[in-house]
């Protein structure tokens, strides 16, 4: 048991060193051998070197003056494209059918869809998955739609290169598979149950890492192979429609009736207040003023004084003689 455990530790350490060396030597071959990349994960580090060596003669034609494969580096890039486009179309239903047929014709498909109808104006938002090399073709399809597109309101395209991530994941998976093979060989030679259990635990951990990295690689390759384009479809709003939507006879009648009722309610409220509150107050005030005036008259307050002697009369003018 004590002799076998150091042997296992030394074997795992040697596999790790060999895996790191294999990763360092295989990365340049990944850059110059486009045919080697992909999701095929069954080969080991030596198998990748053999495939790169077999592909080297076919790639000599693309080698530039500096000894690098310029064509392979360009064609083998992994780029994740995403984008959106906002369209105004004359008929939303026809535009959706035309867009679906056009996208399917270039190898794409509908990933998700969302349609709605607000104020009798249909709108739709569709997510398309498109082959990466047909991105511009998909945009051309949506810009035209056999004449149904009246306006491209907005268009956006984003691109993120993940070539380095793909290369790193492939190298790590190859190294883990080499470790898995070595551990399986050690488990086959183990005789003690404790040794078998220890090797199996290491195998379980390695296989879990392989599955996790493989899922990440598949996801990257899928997003790089099929771009995501979100398209929004809507109909242009005509000014006459906007004006007609803003005015509704029933709403105007309802508002006028509500205003009339409010005015009548205000008048009735004022009448009620006048009869109950202000009229008694005014009557009391009038009575008080009347009693005060009568008392003042009885007391002689405000009477006029006796008139003085009349002014002397002027003498009459002498008669004028008649000629």
LONU-203981 format. One record per residue: x, y, z of N, C-alpha, C, O in turn. Coordinates in steps of 0.02 Angstrom, whole numbers, padded with zeros to 5 digits, always signed. Each point is the difference from the previous one (the first is absolute). Layout:
REM residues N
XYZXYZXYZXYZ/...
REM end
This chain:
REM residues 323
+00042-00060+00000-00042+00060+00000+00044+00063+00000-00012+00045-00040/+00064-00042+00086+00043+00058+00004+00044+00006-00062+00019+00055-00019/-00003-00111-00012+00041+00001-00061-00042+00022-00059+00024+00035-00044/-00086-00056+00042-00043+00013-00058-00022+00073-00003-00005+00029-00054/-00009+00002+00110-00022+00070+00001+00052+00047-00028-00017+00043-00041/+00082-00047+00062+00050+00043-00033+00003-00011-00075+00011+00047-00038/-00020-00110+00017+00001-00014-00072-00057+00036-00036+00009+00027-00054/-00068-00025+00086-00058+00036-00029+00015+00074-00004-00013+00032-00051/+00040-00004+00106+00014+00072+00001+00052+00018-00053-00008+00051-00035/+00061-00093+00029+00051+00014-00051-00029-00005-00070+00018+00039-00044/-00062-00087+00034-00029-00009-00067-00044+00059-00018+00003+00025-00056/-00044-00002+00104-00043+00058-00014+00042+00062-00012-00016+00039-00045/+00071-00029+00084+00044+00058-00011+00032-00003-00068+00006+00051-00034/+00017-00111+00014+00031-00006-00066-00050+00013-00055+00017+00031-00051/-00080-00054+00060-00051+00015-00051-00014+00074-00005-00010+00026-00055/+00009+00008+00113-00012+00072-00002+00055+00037-00037-00013+00045-00040/+00076-00065+00054+00056+00033-00036-00003-00015-00074+00011+00045-00041/-00025-00108+00023-00005-00017-00071-00057+00035-00033+00005+00020-00058/-00062-00011+00093-00057+00034-00029+00016+00073-00013-00019+00028-00052/+00054+00004+00100+00019+00070-00011+00046+00007-00059-00006+00047-00040/+00053-00094+00034+00046+00002-00057-00037-00011-00065+00014+00033-00050/-00062-00080+00051-00039-00013-00061-00042+00059-00019-00008+00014-00060/-00020+00023+00110-00040+00059-00014+00043+00054-00031-00022+00035-00046/+00083-00026+00073+00044+00052-00027+00021-00014-00071+00008+00046-00040/+00001-00110+00023+00022-00017-00068-00057-00003-00048+00011+00005-00061/-00073-00015+00086-00056-00008-00047-00033+00066-00017-00036+00003-00050/+00045+00049+00091-00034+00063-00015+00021+00031-00065-00044+00022-00037/+00109-00018+00018+00016+00027-00065-00030-00040-00057-00019+00028-00051/+00014-00095+00060-00030-00039-00053-00074+00016-00006-00028-00003-00055/-00005+00021+00111-00070+00019-00004-00009+00062-00041-00050+00006-00036/+00098+00041+00039-00007+00062-00036+00010-00009-00075-00027+00038-00040/+00066-00090+00020+00017-00008-00071-00037-00058-00031+00010-00014-00059/-00054-00019+00096-00036-00057-00028-00074+00009+00011-00026-00023+00050/-00008+00057-00097-00071+00012+00010-00041-00063+00004-00051-00002+00035/+00071-00049-00068-00040-00061-00001+00000-00037+00065-00041-00045+00010/+00089+00062+00037+00004-00037+00061-00050+00023+00052-00020-00038+00043/-00001+00102-00046-00045+00026+00050-00070-00028-00009-00020-00019-00055/-00017+00018+00109-00068-00024-00003-00019-00029+00067+00032+00015+00051/-00084-00055-00051-00024-00030+00062+00024-00071+00008-00015-00032+00050/+00052+00006-00099+00025-00068+00006+00051-00004+00056+00054+00029-00006/-00069-00065+00059+00042+00000+00059+00027-00069+00016+00025-00012+00055/-00029-00034-00103+00020-00068+00015+00075-00010-00006+00027-00046+00029/+00006+00089-00066+00072-00009-00012+00040+00027+00058-00024+00043+00037/+00085-00068-00028+00046+00025+00051+00046+00051-00030-00009+00021-00057/+00060+00001+00096+00046+00050-00024+00041-00024-00059+00013+00040-00045/+00007-00104+00044+00040-00025-00056-00042-00007-00062+00024+00011-00056/-00090-00028+00065-00044-00004-00058-00008+00067-00034-00002+00004-00061/-00003+00051+00102-00006+00066-00028+00061+00019-00038-00004+00033-00052/+00064-00053+00077+00061+00016-00036+00003-00036-00066+00022+00028-00050/-00045-00091+00049+00000-00037-00064-00047+00030-00050+00016+00005-00059/-00077+00018+00082-00047+00031-00046+00027+00065-00026-00010+00017-00059/+00045+00022+00103+00029+00062-00024+00055-00013-00050+00007+00037-00049/+00033-00090+00060+00054-00016-00047-00029-00022-00067+00028+00017-00052/-00083-00055+00053-00029-00022-00063-00033+00057-00037-00004-00001-00061/-00020+00053+00099-00032+00056-00033+00050+00052-00023-00018+00045-00038/+00082-00050+00060+00049+00051-00017+00012+00006-00075+00002+00057-00024/+00007-00111-00015+00012+00008-00072-00057+00036-00034+00013+00039-00046/-00075-00050+00067-00056+00033-00034-00003+00073+00016-00031+00038-00037/+00063-00016+00092-00003+00070+00020+00059+00041-00023+00002+00060+00012/+00046-00092-00047+00059+00037-00022-00017+00054-00049+00036+00051-00004/-00090-00059-00035-00017+00050-00049-00021+00065+00032+00005+00053-00031/-00029-00054+00094-00023+00061+00033+00053+00032+00044-00016+00048+00035/+00078-00072-00036+00053+00028+00041+00025+00064-00031+00017+00001-00060/-00014+00053+00099+00023+00063-00027+00076+00006+00006+00033-00049+00016/-00006+00108-00029+00072+00009+00001+00031-00006+00068+00061-00009+00004/-00098+00013+00048+00027-00005+00067-00006-00070+00029+00016-00012+00058/-00040-00035-00098-00004-00069+00022-00061-00016+00040-00002-00052+00034/-00050+00094-00035-00061-00013+00037-00057-00013-00049+00001+00025-00056/-00049-00064+00080-00057-00017-00043-00054+00054+00009-00042-00005+00044/+00045+00057-00086-00046+00056+00007-00072-00021-00014-00046+00024+00034/+00035-00068-00084-00067-00021-00017-00031-00040+00056-00058+00010+00018/+00097-00056+00011-00026-00041+00054-00017+00041+00061-00050-00013+00033/+00092+00063-00018-00013+00041+00059-00064+00040-00008-00036+00013+00049/+00021+00009-00111-00059+00039-00011-00063-00043+00000-00051+00018+00030/+00053-00075-00065-00059-00042-00007-00017-00038+00063-00057-00020+00010/+00107+00009+00034-00011-00041+00059-00020+00040+00061-00006-00028+00054/-00004+00093-00061-00019+00041+00057-00070-00017+00024-00045-00012-00040/+00037+00011+00105-00066-00012+00030-00027+00068+00024+00027+00030+00046/-00080-00007-00077-00029+00065+00015-00075-00009+00015-00037-00030-00038/+00017+00056+00095-00071-00002+00020-00031+00066-00021+00019+00053+00024/-00067-00056-00069-00034+00059-00025-00071+00004+00030-00036-00049+00003/+00019+00108+00019-00068+00015+00023-00020+00068-00027+00043+00042-00014/-00107-00032+00006-00022+00064-00027-00076+00007+00005-00035-00046+00020/+00012+00105-00039-00071+00014+00000-00017+00047-00057+00043+00038-00023/-00105-00041+00000-00023+00044-00054-00074+00015+00013-00040-00044+00013/+00023+00108-00018-00069+00023+00010-00028+00021-00068+00028+00042-00034/-00084-00073+00015-00029+00009-00066-00070+00028+00005-00039-00019+00044/+00023+00064-00089-00069+00021-00011-00024-00030-00066+00031+00011-00052/-00085-00050+00056-00024-00036-00059-00072+00018-00013-00036+00023+00044/+00016-00032-00106-00068+00017-00020-00051-00050+00027-00057+00018+00015/+00077-00082-00008-00045-00052+00026+00041-00046+00044+00043-00036-00025/-00056+00036+00090+00041-00038+00047-00006-00075-00012+00050-00035+00000/-00111+00010-00010-00010-00072-00010+00037-00025-00062+00035-00050+00003/-00043+00085-00059+00036-00020-00061+00075+00006+00009+00038-00042-00024/-00016+00094+00058+00072+00009+00011+00029-00057+00042+00056-00023-00014/-00092-00001+00064+00024-00056+00040+00007-00063-00041+00050-00036+00006/-00099+00022-00049+00005-00060-00042+00057+00006-00050+00038-00047-00010/-00030+00106-00020+00053+00010-00049+00069-00006+00034+00045-00030-00028/-00038+00060+00087+00063-00004+00036+00017-00071+00020+00057-00022-00006/-00106-00015+00029+00012-00070+00019+00023-00041-00060+00048-00039+00005/-00082+00046-00062+00019-00038-00059+00070+00020-00023+00039-00043-00021/-00022+00108+00024+00066+00021-00022+00055-00025+00046+00053-00021-00024/-00065+00022+00090+00051-00024+00047+00010-00076-00007+00056-00024+00003/-00110-00013-00011+00005-00072-00008+00037-00017-00065+00036-00049-00003/-00046+00089-00049+00033-00012-00064+00076+00005+00005+00035-00033-00038/-00009+00074+00082+00073+00006+00006+00027-00044+00056+00059+00006+00018/-00100-00051+00009+00024-00048+00049-00013+00018+00073+00025-00033+00045/-00063+00086-00033-00014+00021+00069-00066-00027+00025-00034-00039-00035/+00015+00060+00094-00063-00022+00029-00022+00052+00052+00039+00042+00021/-00103-00048-00001-00028+00046+00050+00015-00028+00070-00019-00056+00016/+00054+00096+00024+00018-00022+00067-00053+00017+00052-00014-00040+00045/-00016+00099-00051-00052+00022+00048-00042+00053-00034+00022+00032-00048/-00083-00023+00073-00045+00050-00030-00046+00028+00054-00016-00033+00050/-00005+00096-00061-00046+00034+00046-00041+00049-00041+00027+00047-00029/-00093-00057+00027-00045+00044-00038-00050+00031+00048-00019-00029+00050/-00004+00090-00067-00049+00035+00041-00040+00047-00045+00018+00013-00057/-00074+00012+00084-00044+00045-00037-00021+00056+00048-00041-00011+00044/+00071+00070-00053-00013+00057+00044-00036+00054-00040+00026+00024-00051/-00085-00006+00072-00041+00052-00034-00010-00017-00073+00007+00042-00044/-00023-00105+00031-00012-00025-00068+00061+00007-00045-00006+00001-00061/+00066+00004+00091+00062+00002-00038+00041-00062+00017+00028-00005+00054/-00025-00045-00101+00038-00061+00015+00075+00013+00000+00025+00037-00042/+00010-00068+00088+00073+00002+00004+00026-00070+00014-00036-00042+00026/+00098+00030-00045+00030-00065+00011+00075+00008+00011+00031+00045-00028/-00003-00090+00068+00072-00003+00012+00022-00072-00008-00020-00043+00039/+00061+00030-00089+00021-00067-00018+00076-00006+00006+00037+00045-00021/-00015-00100+00051+00072-00014+00006+00017-00055-00050-00027-00055+00004/+00073+00070-00049+00022-00047-00052+00070-00025+00016+00042+00037+00023/-00031-00103-00036+00067-00029+00003+00022-00010-00072-00033-00034-00039/+00090+00063+00022+00023+00004-00070+00070-00028-00004+00041+00014+00043/-00025-00053-00096+00069-00021-00010+00046+00061-00002-00016+00050-00031/+00073-00057+00064+00045+00058+00007+00021+00029-00067+00008+00061-00006/+00003-00104-00044+00023+00025-00065-00057+00029-00042+00013+00025-00055/-00075-00027+00079-00057+00029-00037-00030+00060+00036-00058+00017-00010/+00097+00015+00052-00024+00056+00039-00025+00058-00045-00055+00024+00009/+00097-00004-00055-00019+00055-00044-00060-00018-00044-00042+00042-00015/+00039-00106-00005-00058-00021-00040-00065+00006+00040-00052+00020-00026/+00056-00037+00090-00060+00007+00043-00021+00073+00007-00059+00015-00002/+00108+00029+00011-00017+00071+00004-00032+00026-00064-00047+00039+00001/+00073-00063-00058-00029+00021-00065-00072-00024-00006-00043+00036-00026/+00030-00097+00049-00068-00027-00003-00048+00044+00040-00054+00017-00023/+00075+00001+00084-00045+00040+00043-00006+00072-00024-00052+00031+00010/+00104-00005-00041-00005+00069-00025-00049+00007-00057-00028+00053-00011/+00017-00107-00026-00044+00003-00059-00069-00030+00014-00050+00035-00004/+00049-00100+00021-00063-00036+00013-00048+00007-00059-00060+00011+00009/+00087-00017-00069-00040+00005-00062-00041+00065-00003-00057+00000-00023/+00088+00054+00045-00034+00065-00004-00044+00016+00059-00030+00054+00001/+00025-00097+00048-00043+00013+00058+00032+00047+00050-00034+00032+00039/+00101-00028-00039+00034+00044+00047-00005+00072-00024+00023+00016-00055/-00052+00027+00095-00006+00071-00018+00055+00042+00031+00017+00053-00026/+00011-00076+00083+00053+00039+00032+00040-00045+00047-00029-00040+00037/+00095+00048-00038+00044-00032+00049+00014+00052+00055+00042+00044-00009/-00077-00050+00064+00005+00051+00053+00065-00004+00038+00028+00051+00020/-00002-00112-00011+00062-00008+00039+00032-00065-00019-00034-00049-00014/+00101+00047+00014+00037-00061-00016+00065+00001+00040+00036+00050+00002/-00021-00108+00030+00060-00005+00041+00030-00069-00006-00036-00050-00004/+00103+00046+00002+00036-00063-00006+00058+00000+00049+00039+00048+00003/-00033-00102+00037+00056-00008+00047+00036-00065-00017-00031-00049-00022/+00097+00049+00032+00041-00059-00014+00052-00008+00054+00034+00047+00019/-00028-00108+00007+00050-00017+00052+00038-00061-00023-00030-00052-00014/+00096+00058+00010+00041-00057-00022+00017-00044+00060+00023+00024+00052/-00034-00090-00060+00012-00048+00054+00048-00054-00023-00002-00056+00027/+00044+00070-00076+00046-00050-00026+00046-00025+00055+00011-00060+00007/+00016+00106+00033+00046-00021+00053-00035-00044+00052+00031-00047+00024/-00093+00062-00008-00036-00042+00048-00011-00070-00027+00006-00049+00037/-00023+00044-00102-00011-00066-00030+00064-00041+00001+00000-00058+00018/+00056+00090-00038+00064-00036-00001+00019-00023+00070+00023-00056+00009/-00033+00099+00041+00017-00018+00069-00043-00058+00025+00026-00046+00032/-00091+00048-00046-00044-00054+00022+00019-00066-00033+00000-00052+00033/+00015+00053-00098+00019-00061-00034+00063-00030+00029+00005-00061+00010/+00045+00104+00005+00063-00025+00029-00012-00029+00070+00027-00053+00016/-00067+00086+00024-00013-00025+00067-00038-00066-00002+00012-00045+00041/-00059+00039-00088-00037-00063-00005+00046-00057-00022-00006-00055+00026/+00051+00068-00073+00047-00052-00022+00043-00023+00058+00012-00060+00009/+00013+00108+00031+00042-00018+00057-00039-00041+00051+00027-00048+00028/-00089+00068-00015-00040-00038+00048-00016-00070-00025-00003-00047+00040/-00007+00039-00105-00012-00067-00027+00062-00044+00005-00004-00060+00012/+00063+00091-00021+00062-00039+00009+00007-00022+00073+00021-00056+00013/-00038+00102+00033+00003-00019+00071-00051-00055+00016+00013-00045+00039/-00071+00049-00071-00052-00052+00010+00025-00068-00023-00010-00050+00034/+00043+00049-00092+00026-00064-00026+00053-00029+00047+00001-00060+00013/+00044+00104+00012+00052-00024+00045-00030-00026+00066+00021-00052+00025/-00069+00087+00001-00032-00023+00063-00037-00066-00010+00000-00043+00044/-00031+00035-00103-00033-00064-00014+00051-00057-00001-00014-00055+00023/+00074+00068-00050+00052-00052-00001+00024-00016+00070+00012-00058+00017/-00006+00110+00024+00020-00012+00070-00053-00039+00037+00016-00045+00039/-00079+00062-00050-00054-00036+00034-00002-00073-00021-00017-00043+00041/+00035+00029-00103+00001-00070-00023+00054-00040+00035-00007-00061+00008/+00063+00094+00013+00054-00036+00033-00007-00001+00076+00037-00035+00034/-00084+00074-00007-00008+00003+00072-00030-00064+00026-00043-00030-00031/+00068+00009+00090-00024-00063+00030-00037+00012+00066-00042-00041+00019/+00057+00095+00014-00032+00013+00064-00062+00044-00010-00002+00042-00044/-00047-00054+00086-00062+00038-00006+00011+00074+00013-00029+00042-00034/+00070-00027+00083+00014+00071+00016+00032+00035-00060-00016+00058-00014/+00062-00093-00020+00032+00031-00059-00051+00010-00056+00000+00052-00033/-00043-00101+00023-00051+00005-00052-00046+00059+00014-00018+00037-00045/-00003-00030+00109-00045+00054+00018+00034+00068-00011-00033+00048-00021/+00098-00043+00037+00035+00064-00009+00005+00018-00074-00010+00057-00019/+00026-00106-00022+00005+00012-00072-00068+00018-00030-00006+00044-00042/-00047-00079+00065-00067+00014-00025-00022+00071+00019-00033+00034-00040/+00053-00011+00099-00017+00068+00020+00034+00051-00046-00030+00049-00021/+00093-00063+00005+00035+00045-00046-00031-00003-00070-00005+00051-00034/-00016-00110+00013-00032-00007-00066-00066+00039-00001-00016+00033-00050/-00022-00037+00104-00064+00037+00003+00012+00075-00006-00037+00034-00035/+00088-00010+00069+00014+00072-00003+00022+00020-00071-00022+00052-00025/+00064-00093-00006+00024+00016-00068-00057-00002-00050-00006+00044-00043/-00037-00094+00049-00057-00005-00047-00049+00058+00010-00028+00025-00049/+00019-00003+00111-00043+00058+00011+00028+00063-00033-00038+00039-00029/+00103-00030+00034+00031+00058-00034-00007-00006-00076-00012+00050-00034/+00020-00110+00008-00007-00010-00072-00071+00018-00023-00008+00034-00050/-00042-00057+00087-00069+00015-00019-00014+00075+00004-00034+00028-00043/+00059+00005+00095-00011+00072+00007+00033+00039-00057-00032+00044-00029/+00094-00060+00014+00035+00036-00053-00030-00016-00069-00002+00043-00044/-00021-00105+00035-00031-00019-00063-00064+00040-00011-00014+00022-00056/-00026-00013+00109-00061+00040-00007+00016+00072-00018-00034+00030-00041/+00086-00002+00071+00020+00069-00017+00023+00004-00073-00016+00048-00035/+00053-00098+00013+00024+00000-00069-00058-00006-00050-00001+00034-00051/-00046-00078+00066-00058-00008-00044-00039+00065-00004-00023+00020-00054/+00014+00014+00112-00037+00063+00000+00036+00053-00041-00032+00037-00038/+00097-00031+00045+00038+00049-00038-00004-00014-00075-00010+00045-00040/+00018-00109+00022-00003-00018-00071-00070+00013-00029-00006+00020-00058/-00046-00033+00099-00068+00012-00024-00012+00075-00011-00028+00020-00051/+00048+00021+00099-00011+00072-00008+00044+00031-00054-00019+00048-00032/+00078-00078+00022+00043+00025-00054-00025-00024-00068+00007+00035-00050/-00036-00095+00048-00024-00027-00064-00066+00031-00022-00012+00007-00060/-00030+00012+00109-00065+00030-00016-00006+00067+00036-00002+00002+00062/-00001+00051-00100-00008+00067+00028-00072+00010+00023-00045-00034-00023/+00035+00083+00067-00065+00015+00027-00021+00070-00022+00034+00049+00014/-00090-00045-00048-00026+00064-00025-00072+00008+00024-00043-00042-00013/+00030+00097+00048-00067+00016+00026-00030+00055-00044+00028+00054-00006/-00085-00069-00024-00034+00046-00045-00067+00021+00030-00038-00042+00025/+00024+00107-00027-00064+00028+00024-00039+00025-00060+00026+00036-00042/-00090-00055+00039-00044+00018-00056-00057+00043+00027-00030-00016+00051/+00016+00072-00085-00056+00043+00019-00025+00035-00062+00036+00006-00050/-00098+00019+00053-00030+00036-00055+00007+00075+00012-00005+00022+00057/+00017+00017-00110+00005+00073+00010-00068+00029+00021-00052-00022-00024/+00054+00070+00068-00061+00031+00026-00015+00062-00042+00041+00045-00004/-00100-00044-00027-00021+00056-00042-00028+00056+00044-00031-00013+00052/+00043+00077-00073-00022+00057+00041-00076+00001+00007-00026+00018+00053/-00010-00036-00107-00073-00002+00004-00023-00050+00052-00048+00012+00037/+00082-00069-00034-00019-00050+00050+00014+00025+00070-00039-00012+00046/+00094+00048-00038+00015+00027+00066-00054+00050+00021-00023+00000+00057/+00003+00045-00105-00051+00050+00016-00067-00034+00016-00035+00021+00047/+00017-00071-00086-00063-00035+00013+00001-00038+00065-00051-00007+00034/+00111-00019-00015+00004-00035+00063-00005+00048+00059-00024-00019+00054/+00048+00081-00063-00002+00048+00054-00071+00026+00013-00014+00022+00056/-00031-00024-00107-00068+00026+00009-00050-00056-00006-00003-00036-00050/-00038+00029+00103-00053-00050+00001-00064+00034+00022-00002+00029+00054/-00052-00031-00095-00063+00033+00019-00027-00022+00067-00022+00041+00040/+00023-00106-00028-00027-00024+00063+00038+00029+00059-00029+00018+00051/+00095-00014-00058+00040+00029+00054-00016+00073+00010-00003+00025+00056/-00006+00012-00113-00017+00072+00005-00068+00009+00034-00007+00044+00043/-00044-00084-00062-00066+00005+00032+00005-00016+00074-00031+00034+00041/+00069-00084-00024+00007-00018+00070+00034+00056+00039-00021+00015+00056/+00073+00015-00085+00034+00055+00034-00046+00061+00008+00000+00032+00052/-00040-00016-00106-00047+00056+00005-00053-00012+00053-00016+00045+00039/-00012-00106-00038-00051-00016+00050+00029+00004+00070-00033+00024+00047/+00094-00047-00039+00032+00005+00066+00010+00072+00021-00009+00017+00058/+00028+00027-00107+00009+00071+00016-00067+00032+00019-00003+00038+00048/-00052-00054-00086-00065+00027+00017-00023-00021+00069-00026+00040+00039/+00036-00103-00024-00019-00025+00066+00040+00035+00055-00027+00016+00053/+00090-00004-00066+00042+00034+00049-00025+00072+00011-00002+00023+00057/-00017+00012-00112-00025+00069+00007-00066+00000+00038-00008+00041+00046/-00038-00086-00063-00064-00003+00035+00010-00017+00073-00033+00028+00044/+00077-00072-00031+00015-00017+00070+00027+00061+00038-00017+00011+00058/+00060+00028-00092+00027+00059+00033-00055+00051+00013-00001+00030+00054/-00045-00019-00103-00055+00047+00010-00046-00024+00056-00020+00040+00043/+00003-00103-00043-00043-00026+00053+00032+00007+00068-00033+00016+00049/+00098-00028-00046+00036+00008+00063-00002+00072+00023-00010+00014+00059/+00020+00034-00107-00002+00071+00018-00070+00019+00024-00006+00038+00049/-00047-00063-00082-00069+00015+00022-00013-00026+00070-00031+00033+00041/+00054-00093-00029-00010-00030+00067+00035+00042+00052-00029+00014+00053/+00089+00006-00066+00037+00042+00048-00036+00068+00010-00003+00026+00055/-00023+00002-00111-00035+00065+00006-00062-00006+00043-00012+00042+00043/-00029-00094-00054-00062-00008+00036+00012-00016+00074-00035+00025+00043/+00084-00066-00030+00010-00024+00068+00044+00047+00041-00010+00007+00060/+00059+00023-00092+00049+00039+00038-00008+00075-00012-00012+00038+00047/+00018-00017-00110+00003+00072-00013-00068+00036+00007-00002+00056+00024/-00053-00087-00045-00065+00033+00006-00019+00015+00073-00020+00057+00013/+00026-00103+00034-00013+00018+00070+00046+00056+00024-00021+00044+00037/+00084-00047-00057+00046+00053+00022-00022+00068-00027+00001+00050+00036/-00020-00048-00100-00022+00062-00031-00065+00026+00033-00007+00060+00012/-00039-00105+00002-00062+00020+00033+00014+00030+00069-00029+00051+00019/+00073-00082+00018+00016+00026+00067+00033+00068-00006-00016+00046+00038/+00062-00040-00085+00034+00065-00009-00051+00053-00022+00004+00057+00024/-00052-00073-00070-00051+00048-00021-00045+00021+00058-00017+00059+00006/-00001-00107+00036-00042+00016+00058+00036+00047+00047-00029+00048+00026/+00092-00061-00014+00040+00043+00045+00004+00071-00029-00008+00049+00037/+00021-00044-00102+00006+00066-00031-00068+00036+00004-00002+00060+00015/-00053-00095-00029-00067+00032+00003-00016+00025+00069-00024+00056+00007/+00036-00096+00046-00014+00021+00068+00043+00060+00019-00024+00045+00034/+00085-00045-00055+00044+00056+00014-00025+00064-00032+00001+00054+00031/-00023-00059-00094-00025+00060-00035-00064+00026+00034-00008+00060+00007/-00036-00105+00013-00063+00021+00033+00015+00034+00066-00030+00051+00016/+00076-00079+00022+00018+00030+00064+00030+00068-00009-00013+00046+00039/+00054-00038-00091+00031+00065-00013-00051+00051-00020+00005+00059+00019/-00055-00078-00057-00052+00046-00021-00042+00022+00060-00018+00058+00006/+00003-00106+00038-00040+00017+00060+00038+00048+00045-00030+00042+00033/+00094-00049-00032+00041+00044+00044+00014+00067-00033+00032+00042+00032/-00053-00030-00093+00011+00062-00035+00069+00007-00028+00020+00054-00024/+00016-00106+00025+00068+00002-00028-00007+00002-00075-00034-00040-00032/+00069+00091+00003+00001+00005-00072-00055+00042-00029-00006+00003-00061/-00041+00033+00107-00052+00043-00027+00030+00066-00024+00052+00021+00025/-00085+00013-00075+00022+00065-00025-00024+00056+00048-00053-00007+00030/+00092+00061-00023-00018+00057+00043-00057+00042-00030-00017-00008-00058/-00015+00057+00103-00054+00043-00025+00027+00049-00052+00055+00025+00008/-00093-00012-00059+00024+00047-00051-00003+00072+00025-00045+00018+00038/+00093+00024-00058+00004+00069+00020-00052+00044-00036-00039-00025-00040/+00038+00093+00056-00047+00045-00034+00012+00002-00075+00057-00008-00022/-00109+00019-00015+00009+00001-00073+00039+00061-00021-00004+00052+00034/+00040-00055-00087+00039+00057-00023-00046+00056-00023-00055-00014-00024/+00076+00080+00031-00042+00057-00020-00014-00002-00074+00042-00020-00041/-00103+00041+00024-00019+00000-00070+00024+00062-00033+00003+00053+00031/+00016-00057-00092+00025+00058-00037-00059+00042-00024-00053-00028-00013/+00060+00096+00007-00055+00042-00025-00015-00014-00072+00043-00020-00039/-00104+00030+00022-00020-00014-00069+00027+00055-00045+00004+00058+00020/+00013-00076-00078+00028+00048-00049-00055+00043-00026-00056-00023-00010/+00070+00090-00003-00051+00047-00026-00022-00023-00069+00038-00030-00037/-00100+00046+00022-00023-00021-00067+00033+00040-00055+00016+00059+00009/-00005-00089-00063+00031+00033-00057-00054+00036-00038-00049-00032-00018/+00057+00099+00003-00053+00036-00036-00009-00028-00070+00047-00023-00032/-00107+00027+00009-00017-00024-00067+00009+00058-00049-00029+00054+00011/+00066-00062-00063+00010+00052-00050-00061+00009-00039-00001+00042-00045/
REM end
